[in-house]
């Protein structure tokens, strides 16, 4: 995901987990140079959860809006 706001994904088809996973644009991830104060803006224990920018084929967006860049399709996803 290259930009977006409050994106949550249902990856249960891939993982079997029923929790919705928060996604964040790459440049806002903890540890990126342009992160600013992102860790403190995450609520509760969410700062400790793994947050990543990757949207996986076969999963569903359940909340938020975003723009993604598709790098590969088919067997390479």
N, C-alpha and C positions, 0 to 999 in steps of 0.2 A: 504494500500500500504506500503510495507516495504522498497522499494528502487525505485528510478525513477528520471526522469529529464523532466521538462516542460510538465507534464501530464495535459491535459485538457479534461474534460468529457462533453458530451451532455446528460443531465438528463431530457430533455424535455418530454420524454415518461412518466416519473414519476411525474414531477412537473408542466409541461406546460410552464416553463420558457425557453426562447430561448438562454439565455446567456450560454456560455461554462464556466464551473467551474474548477478552478485550483485545483489540488490535490498535496499534498506534503507528503513525507514519514513521518511517525509518529515521528521519532527522530529529524526532522528538523522543527517541528511545533513551532510557537511562544509559549513560556512558557515551552518548554522541556529543560532539563538540557544541552543537547548538541546543542542547537540552535545556539549558537555563535552570529553572527551579521545578522541573517536571516531577521529580520524585516526591516533593512535598505536596504537590497538587493531587496526587493519587490518593484516593480515600481508603481509610482503614488498612487492612492487610494487603490491599491490591498492589502496593509498591513492592511487596515481597513475591508476588506471583510473577511468573514468567510472562512478559508482554513482548510480542513480536509483530513485525509488519507483514508476515507471510499469510496470504489467503490461499487455501488449499482447494484444489478441484474437488467438486462433489459436496462441498460444505455450503451452508446457508447464512446469509446476513440476516440477523434478527433485529438489529437496531443500528441507528446512525447512518451517516452518509460518507462516501469516500471515493477516491480515484485510485485505480490500481494500474500497474504496468505488467503486462503479460510477457514473460521471458521465454517460456517454453510451453508446448502443449503435447498431448498424447503420452507416450511412454516416459517422457522426461519430466513429467510433473510430479 
